[in-house]
Amino acid sequence: MNKKQQASELTRRRIVESARHVFIQKGYAATSIEDLSAASGSSKGNIYYHFKNKEGLMLFLLQEWEREWEEQWSEIEPLYTTFIDKMYGIVDYLVQNGFNHPLTKVANEFYSNKWVKDDIQEQISQIMLARVKFNEILLQEGMKQGEFELGQDEINIIAIIFEGLLTGLGEMTQNANLDQALKIYKKSIDVFLYGITKR
């Protein structure tokens, strides 16, 4: 990387870090490009050069957060040996690390924004599809270990259901405290795995 590229990357990182703070402080809708420019010390043109628009910058932050989550989960995943253990481990990790994460509130605001441009909406869809793929891999591992049987066509459906469950719980527990959220998430895994009817 030459000096010009290094300077460009440093500018990009400065914009990202300052944007994270501004979005957390003000929320997505209330943050303007002018706010981001002032906080980063970069011109609006520089922000547009690196991220095209405010949505692109917010999306970059969320994609970075997704990558961090996957890296951190891959470090602790070996602690959970069965599919069932992993299901409870995932929700515990999600709640413990996502519940009070500074980006959670602004991420929810951004994802529910009806005015997001089509190209950004497509990238949000890609994030969701990656989550479903992650769930499919977990299900396939559980099948390989002989913990349950599913048809190939069922794997994708159940992966989508699980993602819908987690996404919905994220929305429904926004006003809960940490203990309440953990209890709700863990009960949801009970229901996901075992249902509510008598066997």
DRENMIPA-394138 format. One line per field, with one value per atom (N, C-alpha, C): x, y, z; residue in one letter; residue number from 1; atom name. Coordinates in Angstrom, 3 decimals, always signed. Layout:
// DRENMIPA-394138
X: X,...
Y: Y,...
Z: Z,...
residu: A,...
num: NUM,...
atome: CA,...
//
This chain:
// DRENMIPA-394138
X: +0.845,+0.000,+0.890,+0.716,+1.538,+0.985,+1.707,+1.329,-0.054,-0.374,-1.686,-2.799,-2.588,-3.575,-3.702,-2.556,-2.576,-3.353,-3.114,-3.819,-5.316,-5.667,-7.076,-7.739,-7.015,-7.560,-7.706,-6.748,-6.845,-8.046,-8.271,-9.433,-10.721,-10.759,-11.941,-12.226,-11.180,-11.356,-11.823,-11.269,-11.675,-13.158,-13.582,-14.997,-15.868,-15.456,-16.228,-16.351,-15.224,-15.249,-16.055,-15.901,-16.667,-18.150,-18.460,-19.862,-20.522,-19.780,-20.326,-20.809,-19.982,-20.337,-21.530,-21.552,-22.651,-23.969,-23.956,-25.182,-25.713,-24.811,-25.216,-25.820,-25.207,-25.649,-26.959,-27.082,-28.225,-29.298,-28.941,-29.853,-29.592,-30.117,-29.847,-30.548,-31.859,-32.635,-32.192,-31.824,-31.472,-30.053,-29.274,-27.891,-27.846,-27.179,-27.029,-25.591,-25.401,-24.044,-23.190,-23.806,-23.084,-22.563,-23.396,-22.970,-21.769,-21.853,-20.782,-19.501,-19.658,-18.511,-17.835,-18.647,-18.100,-17.392,-17.992,-17.418,-16.115,-16.034,-14.846,-13.754,-14.124,-13.160,-12.893,-13.770,-13.649,-14.737,-14.457,-15.462,-16.600,-17.739,-18.862,-18.445,-17.668,-17.189,-16.357,-15.553,-14.736,-15.612,-16.673,-17.599,-18.288,-18.749,-19.400,-18.431,-17.166,-16.160,-16.009,-15.938,-15.705,-16.975,-18.123,-19.337,-20.579,-20.498,-21.593,-22.641,-23.087,-24.121,-24.166,-25.050,-25.206,-25.618,-26.507,-26.963,-25.809,-24.950,-23.802,-22.851,-22.681,-21.822,-22.431,-23.732,-24.407,-24.351,-24.570,-24.519,-23.130,-22.086,-20.718,-20.522,-21.014,-20.905,-21.602,-22.778,-23.531,-22.852,-22.301,-21.580,-20.335,-19.671,-18.500,-18.907,-20.033,-20.550,-20.889,-21.490,-21.808,-20.526,-19.489,-18.207,-17.602,-17.643,-17.120,-17.877,-19.212,-20.033,-19.617,-19.477,-19.106,-17.728,-16.778,-15.430,-15.466,-16.196,-16.274,-17.005,-18.087,-18.813,-17.924,-17.153,-16.303,-15.255,-14.884,-13.926,-14.553,-15.827,-16.457,-17.299,-17.579,-18.416,-17.901,-16.571,-16.090,-16.478,-16.872,-17.317,-18.652,-19.385,-20.708,-20.610,-20.771,-20.495,-21.694,-22.913,-24.087,-24.861,-25.758,-26.621,-27.454,-28.010,-28.847,-28.029,-26.826,-25.949,-25.675,-25.449,-25.159,-26.347,-27.561,-28.751,-28.843,-28.657,-28.691,-27.484,-26.344,-25.143,-25.301,-25.929,-26.140,-27.018,-28.143,-29.032,-28.392,-27.656,-26.962,-25.950,-25.198,-24.199,-24.868,-25.951,-26.675,-27.155,-27.762,-28.313,-27.190,-26.222,-25.143,-24.335,-24.103,-23.239,-23.984,-25.227,-25.976,-26.944,-27.387,-28.437,-28.030,-26.836,-26.371,-25.353,-25.235,-24.291,-24.776,-23.878,-24.294,-24.963,-24.663,-25.251,-26.637,-27.068,-28.325,-29.507,-29.667,-30.828,-30.811,-29.668,-29.583,-29.699,-29.226,-29.372,-30.846,-31.589,-33.026,-33.733,-33.346,-33.939,-33.644,-32.405,-31.999,-32.717,-32.760,-33.386,-34.881,-35.512,-36.954,-37.270,-36.257,-36.439,-37.032,-38.239,-38.944,-38.405,-37.611,-37.160,-35.746,-35.224,-33.879,-33.904,-32.905,-32.828,-32.716,-33.142,-33.182,-31.828,-30.739,-29.428,-29.004,-29.356,-29.049,-29.958,-31.232,-32.174,-31.668,-31.097,-30.538,-29.375,-28.536,-27.408,-27.890,-28.961,-29.558,-30.077,-30.707,-31.189,-30.037,-28.871,-27.698,-27.230,-27.317,-26.974,-27.916,-29.214,-30.204,-29.983,-29.673,-29.406,-28.173,-27.163,-25.961,-26.306,-27.209,-27.638,-28.383,-29.233,-29.964,-28.974,-27.974,-26.947,-26.203,-25.873,-25.233,-26.109,-27.419,-28.355,-28.433,-28.403,-28.428,-27.221,-26.059,-24.834,-24.961,-25.508,-25.720,-26.660,-27.738,-28.696,-28.042,-27.257,-26.578,-25.594,-24.908,-23.989,-24.759,-25.903,-26.735,-27.211,-27.552,-27.970,-26.818,-25.622,-24.446,-24.138,-24.403,-24.157,-25.290,-26.321,-27.429,-28.399,-28.422,-29.305,-30.752,-30.966,-32.316,-32.212,-33.361,-33.390,-34.285,-33.813,-34.594,-34.379,-35.391,-35.211,-34.427,-33.749,-32.965,-33.813,-35.063,-35.936,-36.370,-36.301,-36.706,-35.616,-34.376,-33.262,-33.390,-33.617,-33.733,-34.937,-36.052,-37.270,-37.044,-36.453,-36.229,-35.176,-34.183,-33.177,-33.832,-34.780,-35.516,-36.385,-37.064,-37.910,-37.064,-35.895,-35.027,-34.570,-34.205,-33.788,-34.948,-36.135,-37.322,-37.591,-37.389,-37.562,-36.597,-35.324,-34.324,-34.574,-34.915,-35.184,-36.393,-37.446,-38.651,-38.403,-37.623,-37.305,-36.493,-35.599,-34.825,-35.740,-36.773,-37.745,-38.592,-39.026,-39.958,-39.295,-37.984,-37.308,-36.555,-36.814,-36.102,-36.285,-37.446,-37.707,-37.545,-37.097,-36.881,-35.510,-35.340,-33.993,-33.238,-31.969,-31.124,-31.643,-32.018,-32.508,-33.797,-34.707,-35.960,-35.679,-34.793,-34.467,-33.855,-32.931,-32.321,-33.368,-34.277,-35.336,-36.216,-36.584,-37.437,-36.710,-35.467,-34.703,-34.515,-34.189,-33.974,-35.273,-36.381,-37.677,-38.008,-37.632,-37.901,-37.147,-35.952,-35.200,-35.881,-36.394,-37.179,-38.307,-39.057,-40.207,-39.741,-38.678,-38.149,-37.748,-37.092,-36.600,-37.670,-38.532,-39.429,-40.914,-41.277,-42.686,-43.371,-44.684,-45.448,-46.506,-46.666,-47.694,-47.141,-48.036,-47.625,-47.184,-46.170,-45.643,-46.140
Y: -1.183,+0.000,+1.246,+2.106,+3.313,+4.387,+5.503,+6.550,+7.128,+7.286,+7.835,+6.880,+5.586,+4.584,+4.533,+4.639,+4.640,+5.838,+7.002,+8.215,+8.080,+7.492,+7.288,+6.333,+5.263,+4.290,+4.908,+5.734,+6.426,+7.366,+8.068,+8.957,+8.148,+7.041,+6.160,+5.681,+5.237,+4.741,+5.865,+7.049,+8.192,+8.512,+8.467,+8.705,+7.642,+6.383,+5.272,+5.422,+5.656,+5.744,+6.939,+8.073,+9.246,+9.063,+8.433,+8.179,+7.256,+6.247,+5.331,+6.128,+7.045,+7.848,+8.764,+9.386,+10.310,+9.555,+8.430,+7.639,+7.154,+6.698,+6.215,+7.353,+8.499,+9.647,+10.239,+10.410,+11.131,+10.234,+8.983,+8.128,+8.282,+7.341,+7.361,+8.528,+8.652,+9.668,+11.084,+11.321,+12.676,+13.086,+12.146,+12.445,+12.899,+14.000,+14.520,+14.320,+14.441,+14.385,+15.499,+16.641,+17.756,+17.350,+16.624,+16.129,+15.198,+14.304,+13.331,+14.024,+15.032,+15.803,+16.540,+17.190,+17.948,+17.028,+15.880,+14.957,+14.337,+14.051,+13.371,+14.336,+15.601,+16.559,+16.357,+15.604,+15.348,+16.113,+16.465,+17.168,+16.218,+16.792,+15.972,+15.182,+15.835,+15.161,+13.928,+14.013,+12.880,+11.730,+12.061,+11.023,+10.365,+11.180,+10.633,+9.777,+10.173,+9.408,+8.004,+7.930,+6.636,+5.797,+6.434,+5.676,+6.006,+6.880,+7.298,+8.155,+7.729,+8.477,+8.012,+8.631,+8.301,+6.841,+6.365,+4.977,+4.006,+4.310,+3.443,+3.372,+4.489,+4.536,+3.723,+3.882,+3.114,+1.623,+1.285,-0.110,-0.695,+0.068,-0.387,-0.709,+0.173,-0.069,-1.372,-1.609,-2.816,-4.070,-3.985,-5.131,-5.447,-4.401,-4.576,-5.252,-4.842,-5.434,-6.908,-7.239,-8.638,-9.476,-8.937,-9.664,-9.884,-8.843,-8.961,-10.042,-10.054,-11.045,-12.455,-12.664,-13.990,-14.414,-13.490,-13.800,-14.167,-13.380,-13.642,-14.954,-15.217,-16.468,-17.658,-17.557,-18.680,-19.012,-18.021,-18.273,-19.062,-18.799,-19.488,-20.692,-20.839,-21.952,-23.317,-23.570,-24.884,-25.250,-24.262,-24.548,-25.286,-25.204,-25.827,-27.013,-28.215,-29.405,-29.911,-29.684,-30.184,-29.034,-29.393,-28.392,-27.667,-28.426,-27.831,-26.848,-27.254,-26.343,-25.069,-25.244,-24.080,-23.132,-23.679,-22.821,-21.936,-22.553,-21.769,-20.836,-21.306,-20.469,-19.242,-19.421,-18.291,-17.233,-17.656,-16.630,-15.970,-16.738,-16.141,-15.101,-15.489,-14.575,-13.349,-13.566,-12.448,-11.446,-11.964,-11.065,-10.384,-11.161,-10.585,-9.535,-9.792,-8.896,-7.913,-8.215,-7.321,-6.426,-6.892,-6.178,-4.751,-4.588,-3.252,-2.697,-3.345,-2.846,-1.482,-0.517,+0.842,+0.946,+0.021,+0.106,-0.533,-1.274,-2.011,-1.113,-0.045,+0.829,+1.477,+2.001,+2.666,+1.648,+0.424,-0.630,-0.951,-1.100,-1.365,-0.243,+0.989,+2.146,+2.084,+1.773,+1.726,+0.607,-0.593,-1.735,-1.516,-0.744,-0.516,+0.718,+1.382,+2.599,+2.233,+2.688,+2.348,+3.112,+4.161,+5.011,+4.683,+3.545,+3.143,+2.842,+3.310,+3.121,+1.637,+1.310,-0.081,-0.781,-0.091,-0.746,-1.063,-0.191,-0.444,-1.552,-1.531,-2.575,-3.944,-3.988,-5.236,-5.711,-4.797,-5.169,-5.605,-4.981,-5.428,-6.853,-7.128,-8.484,-9.476,-9.057,-9.930,-10.258,-9.278,-9.524,-10.581,-10.435,-11.385,-12.778,-12.834,-14.124,-14.793,-14.004,-14.562,-15.150,-14.503,-15.031,-16.351,-16.424,-17.663,-18.767,-18.446,-19.427,-19.935,-19.020,-19.387,-20.399,-20.136,-21.037,-22.388,-22.379,-23.634,-24.499,-23.867,-24.611,-25.247,-24.487,-25.048,-26.253,-26.134,-27.236,-28.454,-28.235,-29.348,-30.045,-29.258,-29.856,-30.716,-30.217,-30.994,-32.290,-32.254,-33.469,-34.455,-33.947,-34.817,-35.518,-34.815,-35.407,-36.340,-36.460,-37.366,-36.855,-35.553,-34.997,-34.894,-34.809,-34.743,-35.021,-35.234,-35.463,-34.430,-33.900,-32.965,-33.308,-33.052,-33.156,-31.947,-32.082,-30.969,-29.720,-29.914,-28.761,-28.095,-28.827,-28.268,-27.405,-27.657,-26.941,-25.438,-25.013,-23.581,-22.974,-23.690,-23.175,-22.978,-23.956,-23.862,-22.799,-22.664,-21.603,-20.225,-20.055,-18.788,-18.565,-19.613,-19.498,-19.071,-19.689,-19.351,-17.898,-17.447,-16.048,-15.105,-15.478,-14.668,-14.592,-15.708,-15.748,-14.779,-14.848,-13.972,-12.502,-12.228,-10.845,-10.292,-11.088,-10.664,-10.451,-11.333,-11.175,-9.917,-9.606,-8.369,-7.163,-7.193,-6.095,-6.077,-7.251,-7.345,-7.120,-7.287,-7.142,-5.822,-4.883,-3.601,-2.884,-3.046,-2.350,-3.251,-4.483,-5.414,-5.149,-5.595,-5.532,-6.797,-6.852,-7.954,-9.306,-9.414,-10.688,-11.131,-10.179,-10.511,-10.986,-10.276,-10.639,-12.038,-12.339,-13.675,-14.755,-14.502,-15.472,-15.706,-14.627,-14.733,-15.472,-15.118,-15.770,-17.261,-17.594,-19.008,-19.802,-19.203,-19.873,-20.066,-19.106,-19.226,-20.417,-20.687,-21.854,-23.137,-23.145,-24.302,-24.591,-23.542,-23.696,-24.081,-23.463,-23.781,-25.255,-25.751,-27.130,-28.159,-27.839,-28.863,-28.570,-27.367,-27.026,-26.787,-26.651,-26.410,-27.485,-28.418,-29.448,-30.635,-31.381,-32.591,-33.635,-34.365,-35.414,-36.766
Z: +0.000,+0.000,+0.000,-1.010,-1.065,-0.115,-0.017,+0.951,+0.667,-0.598,-0.961,-0.523,-0.760,-0.349,+1.173,+1.867,+3.333,+3.864,+3.272,+3.698,+3.448,+2.310,+1.972,+2.963,+3.317,+4.277,+5.663,+6.068,+7.363,+7.391,+6.296,+6.195,+6.302,+5.587,+5.607,+7.027,+7.733,+9.108,+10.028,+9.845,+10.669,+10.447,+9.199,+8.880,+9.545,+9.438,+10.016,+11.527,+12.203,+13.669,+14.157,+13.507,+13.940,+13.618,+12.480,+12.119,+13.135,+13.593,+14.601,+15.818,+16.285,+17.465,+17.198,+16.029,+15.707,+15.562,+14.841,+14.672,+16.024,+16.880,+18.206,+19.020,+18.951,+19.742,+19.229,+17.917,+17.353,+16.744,+16.435,+15.684,+14.197,+13.422,+11.982,+11.289,+11.485,+10.760,+11.102,+12.353,+12.797,+12.412,+11.896,+11.506,+10.052,+9.819,+8.452,+7.976,+6.684,+6.121,+6.724,+6.991,+7.620,+8.997,+9.770,+11.087,+10.946,+9.968,+9.753,+9.297,+8.464,+7.988,+9.142,+9.971,+11.106,+12.093,+12.381,+13.367,+12.880,+11.594,+11.063,+10.618,+10.442,+9.919,+8.437,+7.782,+6.346,+5.605,+4.382,+3.583,+3.219,+2.879,+2.420,+1.180,+0.304,-0.901,-0.586,+0.473,+0.898,+1.382,+2.119,+2.598,+1.408,+0.467,-0.729,-1.547,-1.581,-2.325,-1.734,-0.414,+0.240,+0.398,+0.575,+0.918,+0.091,-0.851,-1.732,-1.032,+0.165,+0.886,+2.347,+3.103,+4.525,+4.698,+3.841,+3.921,+3.727,+2.744,+2.482,+3.660,+4.345,+5.532,+6.671,+6.880,+7.929,+7.612,+6.364,+5.948,+6.186,+5.888,+6.133,+7.614,+8.499,+9.945,+10.335,+9.770,+10.108,+9.562,+8.362,+7.802,+8.630,+9.091,+9.949,+11.258,+11.814,+13.048,+12.831,+11.698,+11.375,+11.328,+10.673,+10.590,+11.973,+12.808,+14.175,+14.940,+14.789,+15.486,+15.067,+13.759,+13.261,+13.767,+13.776,+14.270,+15.750,+16.536,+17.975,+18.248,+17.492,+17.683,+17.321,+16.249,+15.839,+16.898,+17.713,+18.792,+19.940,+20.230,+21.371,+20.961,+19.676,+19.214,+19.663,+19.659,+20.095,+21.538,+22.338,+23.705,+23.722,+22.615,+22.517,+21.571,+22.113,+21.308,+20.516,+21.001,+20.290,+19.659,+18.749,+18.115,+19.168,+20.098,+21.148,+21.979,+22.377,+23.129,+22.330,+21.023,+20.177,+20.094,+20.033,+19.973,+21.221,+22.376,+23.618,+23.705,+23.209,+23.202,+22.324,+21.172,+20.255,+20.893,+21.483,+22.058,+23.271,+24.048,+25.187,+24.691,+23.672,+23.108,+22.483,+21.743,+21.122,+22.161,+23.215,+24.236,+25.011,+25.481,+26.293,+25.532,+24.239,+23.470,+22.584,+22.265,+21.399,+22.129,+23.295,+24.021,+24.349,+24.869,+25.235,+24.244,+23.098,+22.095,+21.615,+21.545,+21.177,+19.807,+18.891,+17.552,+17.446,+18.467,+18.369,+18.032,+18.771,+18.567,+17.184,+16.783,+15.479,+14.337,+14.557,+13.544,+13.340,+14.439,+14.332,+13.588,+13.885,+13.201,+11.700,+11.361,+9.956,+9.208,+9.812,+9.145,+8.923,+9.798,+9.656,+8.814,+8.290,+7.492,+6.132,+5.871,+4.628,+3.417,+3.665,+2.568,+2.106,+2.542,+2.124,+0.624,-0.084,-1.540,-1.893,-3.116,-3.563,-3.479,-3.865,-3.836,-2.404,-1.463,-0.050,+0.474,+0.073,+0.483,+0.025,-1.170,-1.692,-0.822,-0.371,+0.489,+1.875,+2.365,+3.629,+3.455,+2.314,+2.026,+2.026,+1.522,+1.513,+2.932,+3.831,+5.239,+5.808,+5.534,+6.045,+5.449,+4.155,+3.514,+4.112,+4.458,+5.091,+6.455,+7.175,+8.472,+8.295,+7.286,+7.006,+6.645,+5.842,+5.459,+6.696,+7.606,+8.871,+9.618,+9.677,+10.355,+9.651,+8.318,+7.560,+7.909,+8.016,+8.353,+9.735,+10.699,+12.039,+11.987,+11.230,+11.102,+10.457,+9.417,+8.748,+9.685,+10.520,+11.496,+12.497,+12.951,+13.874,+13.253,+11.970,+11.266,+11.151,+10.842,+10.721,+12.038,+13.150,+14.468,+14.890,+14.055,+14.345,+15.394,+15.629,+16.658,+16.192,+14.882,+14.317,+12.825,+12.193,+10.749,+10.090,+8.983,+8.171,+6.711,+5.900,+4.458,+3.974,+2.845,+2.303,+2.112,+1.676,+1.442,+2.748,+3.851,+5.147,+5.786,+5.448,+6.086,+5.886,+4.647,+4.365,+5.079,+5.072,+5.715,+7.208,+7.860,+9.305,+9.619,+8.752,+8.935,+8.862,+7.947,+7.828,+9.061,+9.508,+10.709,+11.909,+12.058,+13.187,+13.112,+11.914,+11.759,+12.044,+11.590,+11.883,+13.374,+14.059,+15.510,+16.192,+15.829,+16.446,+16.120,+14.872,+14.465,+15.207,+15.285,+15.999,+17.478,+18.081,+19.504,+19.748,+18.819,+18.941,+19.011,+18.194,+18.167,+19.444,+19.872,+21.004,+22.363,+22.449,+23.747,+23.883,+22.994,+23.060,+24.391,+25.003,+26.270,+27.492,+27.266,+28.381,+28.998,+30.257,+30.823,+30.405,+30.725,+30.278,+30.752,+32.030,+32.564,+31.880,+31.664,+30.974,+29.553,+28.868,+27.486,+27.422,+28.329,+28.354,+28.574,+29.498,+29.800,+28.568,+27.899,+26.707,+25.586,+25.335,+24.265,+24.556,+25.802,+26.132,+26.023,+26.437,+26.297,+24.823,+24.002,+22.564,+21.971,+22.487,+22.012,+22.476,+23.714,+24.176,+23.190,+22.846,+21.950,+20.550,+20.070,+18.743,+18.663,+19.703,+19.685,+20.025,+20.993,+21.540,+21.351,+20.915,+20.747,+22.079,+22.035,+23.269,+23.516,+22.591,+22.760,+23.537,+24.160,+24.880,+23.879,+24.241,+23.353,+23.806
residu: M,M,M,N,N,N,K,K,K,K,K,K,Q,Q,Q,Q,Q,Q,A,A,A,S,S,S,E,E,E,L,L,L,T,T,T,R,R,R,R,R,R,R,R,R,I,I,I,V,V,V,E,E,E,S,S,S,A,A,A,R,R,R,H,H,H,V,V,V,F,F,F,I,I,I,Q,Q,Q,K,K,K,G,G,G,Y,Y,Y,A,A,A,A,A,A,T,T,T,S,S,S,I,I,I,E,E,E,D,D,D,L,L,L,S,S,S,A,A,A,A,A,A,S,S,S,G,G,G,S,S,S,S,S,S,K,K,K,G,G,G,N,N,N,I,I,I,Y,Y,Y,Y,Y,Y,H,H,H,F,F,F,K,K,K,N,N,N,K,K,K,E,E,E,G,G,G,L,L,L,M,M,M,L,L,L,F,F,F,L,L,L,L,L,L,Q,Q,Q,E,E,E,W,W,W,E,E,E,R,R,R,E,E,E,W,W,W,E,E,E,E,E,E,Q,Q,Q,W,W,W,S,S,S,E,E,E,I,I,I,E,E,E,P,P,P,L,L,L,Y,Y,Y,T,T,T,T,T,T,F,F,F,I,I,I,D,D,D,K,K,K,M,M,M,Y,Y,Y,G,G,G,I,I,I,V,V,V,D,D,D,Y,Y,Y,L,L,L,V,V,V,Q,Q,Q,N,N,N,G,G,G,F,F,F,N,N,N,H,H,H,P,P,P,L,L,L,T,T,T,K,K,K,V,V,V,A,A,A,N,N,N,E,E,E,F,F,F,Y,Y,Y,S,S,S,N,N,N,K,K,K,W,W,W,V,V,V,K,K,K,D,D,D,D,D,D,I,I,I,Q,Q,Q,E,E,E,Q,Q,Q,I,I,I,S,S,S,Q,Q,Q,I,I,I,M,M,M,L,L,L,A,A,A,R,R,R,V,V,V,K,K,K,F,F,F,N,N,N,E,E,E,I,I,I,L,L,L,L,L,L,Q,Q,Q,E,E,E,G,G,G,M,M,M,K,K,K,Q,Q,Q,G,G,G,E,E,E,F,F,F,E,E,E,L,L,L,G,G,G,Q,Q,Q,D,D,D,E,E,E,I,I,I,N,N,N,I,I,I,I,I,I,A,A,A,I,I,I,I,I,I,F,F,F,E,E,E,G,G,G,L,L,L,L,L,L,T,T,T,G,G,G,L,L,L,G,G,G,E,E,E,M,M,M,T,T,T,Q,Q,Q,N,N,N,A,A,A,N,N,N,L,L,L,D,D,D,Q,Q,Q,A,A,A,L,L,L,K,K,K,I,I,I,Y,Y,Y,K,K,K,K,K,K,S,S,S,I,I,I,D,D,D,V,V,V,F,F,F,L,L,L,Y,Y,Y,G,G,G,I,I,I,T,T,T,K,K,K,R,R,R
num: 1,1,1,2,2,2,3,3,3,4,4,4,5,5,5,6,6,6,7,7,7,8,8,8,9,9,9,10,10,10,11,11,11,12,12,12,13,13,13,14,14,14,15,15,15,16,16,16,17,17,17,18,18,18,19,19,19,20,20,20,21,21,21,22,22,22,23,23,23,24,24,24,25,25,25,26,26,26,27,27,27,28,28,28,29,29,29,30,30,30,31,31,31,32,32,32,33,33,33,34,34,34,35,35,35,36,36,36,37,37,37,38,38,38,39,39,39,40,40,40,41,41,41,42,42,42,43,43,43,44,44,44,45,45,45,46,46,46,47,47,47,48,48,48,49,49,49,50,50,50,51,51,51,52,52,52,53,53,53,54,54,54,55,55,55,56,56,56,57,57,57,58,58,58,59,59,59,60,60,60,61,61,61,62,62,62,63,63,63,64,64,64,65,65,65,66,66,66,67,67,67,68,68,68,69,69,69,70,70,70,71,71,71,72,72,72,73,73,73,74,74,74,75,75,75,76,76,76,77,77,77,78,78,78,79,79,79,80,80,80,81,81,81,82,82,82,83,83,83,84,84,84,85,85,85,86,86,86,87,87,87,88,88,88,89,89,89,90,90,90,91,91,91,92,92,92,93,93,93,94,94,94,95,95,95,96,96,96,97,97,97,98,98,98,99,99,99,100,100,100,101,101,101,102,102,102,103,103,103,104,104,104,105,105,105,106,106,106,107,107,107,108,108,108,109,109,109,110,110,110,111,111,111,112,112,112,113,113,113,114,114,114,115,115,115,116,116,116,117,117,117,118,118,118,119,119,119,120,120,120,121,121,121,122,122,122,123,123,123,124,124,124,125,125,125,126,126,126,127,127,127,128,128,128,129,129,129,130,130,130,131,131,131,132,132,132,133,133,133,134,134,134,135,135,135,136,136,136,137,137,137,138,138,138,139,139,139,140,140,140,141,141,141,142,142,142,143,143,143,144,144,144,145,145,145,146,146,146,147,147,147,148,148,148,149,149,149,150,150,150,151,151,151,152,152,152,153,153,153,154,154,154,155,155,155,156,156,156,157,157,157,158,158,158,159,159,159,160,160,160,161,161,161,162,162,162,163,163,163,164,164,164,165,165,165,166,166,166,167,167,167,168,168,168,169,169,169,170,170,170,171,171,171,172,172,172,173,173,173,174,174,174,175,175,175,176,176,176,177,177,177,178,178,178,179,179,179,180,180,180,181,181,181,182,182,182,183,183,183,184,184,184,185,185,185,186,186,186,187,187,187,188,188,188,189,189,189,190,190,190,191,191,191,192,192,192,193,193,193,194,194,194,195,195,195,196,196,196,197,197,197,198,198,198,199,199,199
atome: N,CA,C,N,CA,C,N,CA,C,N,CA,C,N,CA,C,N,CA,C,N,CA,C,N,CA,C,N,CA,C,N,CA,C,N,CA,C,N,CA,C,N,CA,C,N,CA,C,N,CA,C,N,CA,C,N,CA,C,N,CA,C,N,CA,C,N,CA,C,N,CA,C,N,CA,C,N,CA,C,N,CA,C,N,CA,C,N,CA,C,N,CA,C,N,CA,C,N,CA,C,N,CA,C,N,CA,C,N,CA,C,N,CA,C,N,CA,C,N,CA,C,N,CA,C,N,CA,C,N,CA,C,N,CA,C,N,CA,C,N,CA,C,N,CA,C,N,CA,C,N,CA,C,N,CA,C,N,CA,C,N,CA,C,N,CA,C,N,CA,C,N,CA,C,N,CA,C,N,CA,C,N,CA,C,N,CA,C,N,CA,C,N,CA,C,N,CA,C,N,CA,C,N,CA,C,N,CA,C,N,CA,C,N,CA,C,N,CA,C,N,CA,C,N,CA,C,N,CA,C,N,CA,C,N,CA,C,N,CA,C,N,CA,C,N,CA,C,N,CA,C,N,CA,C,N,CA,C,N,CA,C,N,CA,C,N,CA,C,N,CA,C,N,CA,C,N,CA,C,N,CA,C,N,CA,C,N,CA,C,N,CA,C,N,CA,C,N,CA,C,N,CA,C,N,CA,C,N,CA,C,N,CA,C,N,CA,C,N,CA,C,N,CA,C,N,CA,C,N,CA,C,N,CA,C,N,CA,C,N,CA,C,N,CA,C,N,CA,C,N,CA,C,N,CA,C,N,CA,C,N,CA,C,N,CA,C,N,CA,C,N,CA,C,N,CA,C,N,CA,C,N,CA,C,N,CA,C,N,CA,C,N,CA,C,N,CA,C,N,CA,C,N,CA,C,N,CA,C,N,CA,C,N,CA,C,N,CA,C,N,CA,C,N,CA,C,N,CA,C,N,CA,C,N,CA,C,N,CA,C,N,CA,C,N,CA,C,N,CA,C,N,CA,C,N,CA,C,N,CA,C,N,CA,C,N,CA,C,N,CA,C,N,CA,C,N,CA,C,N,CA,C,N,CA,C,N,CA,C,N,CA,C,N,CA,C,N,CA,C,N,CA,C,N,CA,C,N,CA,C,N,CA,C,N,CA,C,N,CA,C,N,CA,C,N,CA,C,N,CA,C,N,CA,C,N,CA,C,N,CA,C,N,CA,C,N,CA,C,N,CA,C,N,CA,C,N,CA,C,N,CA,C,N,CA,C,N,CA,C,N,CA,C,N,CA,C,N,CA,C,N,CA,C,N,CA,C,N,CA,C,N,CA,C,N,CA,C,N,CA,C,N,CA,C,N,CA,C,N,CA,C,N,CA,C,N,CA,C,N,CA,C,N,CA,C,N,CA,C,N,CA,C,N,CA,C,N,CA,C,N,CA,C,N,CA,C,N,CA,C,N,CA,C,N,CA,C,N,CA,C,N,CA,C,N,CA,C,N,CA,C,N,CA,C,N,CA,C,N,CA,C,N,CA,C,N,CA,C,N,CA,C,N,CA,C
//
